[in-house]
Amino acid sequence: MSCLAEQAKILVAEAEENNLDHKVKDARFARWDTCSLCEQDYHGVVRCALGWACWKTYLGRPETDWARRLALSVLGNGLSDADRDEEALSVREAELSSLQRLGAREENMLIAQGNLANTYKALGRLEEAIRMRREVYSGWLKLKGEEDEDTLREANNYADSLVNLERFKEARSLQRKTIPVAQRVLGESNQITLMMRKIYAIALYAETSATLANLREAVTTLEDAEPTARRVLGGTHPITTGIETALRQARAVLRAREPK
């Protein structure tokens, strides 16, 4: 952990010393939550520990400082990923409040609102989560269009919120529109595409009145996504295990409903 934190500190410090542009700075700051070797996000306790290390590194800077602002977001993400949601809520609210005071760009506001919606969901505050999700998805759609990665991520998050409230038909309709876009723009092995397919499958099989055709489509969708997730992310990654869990559930529902 100390080596990962030191690597991130050095890369960010070099970017600042050489006055590199914001794109390079942001890319280097990503070392606080993304592996430089496999380019996948850290998760669980590793992400949480790096979140605290990041925040401790930059908290002494002014509120207007770019690294301090990003560090607050990294800390919130780390706490959420380790299921420390009450703590994450305080961080998310502080981050959004800070951005509002500073008159931040719309893009940064949307990211902060999306993170807060994630925490609402984790705490079971589903109505608050879906209201914010709808606003955030609409915001990204207007700002960047339907093919942007951020828009597609928020489309999936919105669909997930719809599933949580058992609004399965709306979730399926949204995913049928956005999954082909994600497959074309991001590729089949992208994390967002894989999560979209999982949420879509759940919206197919979790409905009490699901048809046999929907149940079979759910199983087929997950059977196709599971080996890709395992190959790209590994067998212990949360996305992989989530797809495997959904596949077991979909198969069980299908077995119970199929004619004997």
C-alpha positions, 0 to 999 in steps of 0.5 A: 500500500505504501508503494502504491501511495508513493507512486501516486504522490510522485507522479502528481508532484512531477505533473505539478512541478512541470506545470503539465496540462489538466489532462495529464494531471488528471491521468496521473492523479488516477494512480490513486484509484487505478492500477497502472499495470492492468488499468482496472480500478482498485476495489474493496479495502485496497481502494479504501486505504488508498482513499485515506492516503490520498486525502491525508496527502492533500487535505492541507491545501486550500479548498480551491486546489484541484488535488484537494478536490479530487482527493475528497472524491477518491476518499468517498469512492474508497469508503463506498467500495469498502461498504462504509456508507455512512462515512461515505455519505458525509464525504459525498455531501461535503464534496457537493457542498464544496463544489457548489460554493466554488461554482464548479463546472457542470461536469464536476457537479454531475460526477459529485451528484452521481456519487451521492446517488450511489451512497443513497442507494447503498443506504436504502434511500432509493427514492432519493437515489432515483430522483438524483439519478434521473437528473444526472443521466439527463445532465450527461445526455445534454452535456456530452450526448448518448455515446459518451462514456459518462453518459453510458455509465449514468444510463446504467446507474439509472437502470439499476435504480429502476430495478431496485424500485422494481420498475423492470419494464422501464429498466429494460427499455432503457437498457435495450436502447443503451447497451448497443451503443455501449457495445459499439463505442466501448466494446464488449469487454468494457466494465460499463458494458458488462454491468449494463448486461447484468442489470438488463438480465436482472430486469428480465428475470426478477419480475414476478410475471417474467415470461419464459422468453425473458427468463431464457434471454436473461440466462443467455445474456449472463452466460455470454457476459460471464467468461468475458468478465472472468477473462478481463477482470478476474474471478474475484472482481466484484463485477465478475462475482455479481454476474455469476450470482445473477446467473445462478439466480436466473437459472434457478428461476428458469428451472422453476418455471420451465415445463416439466 
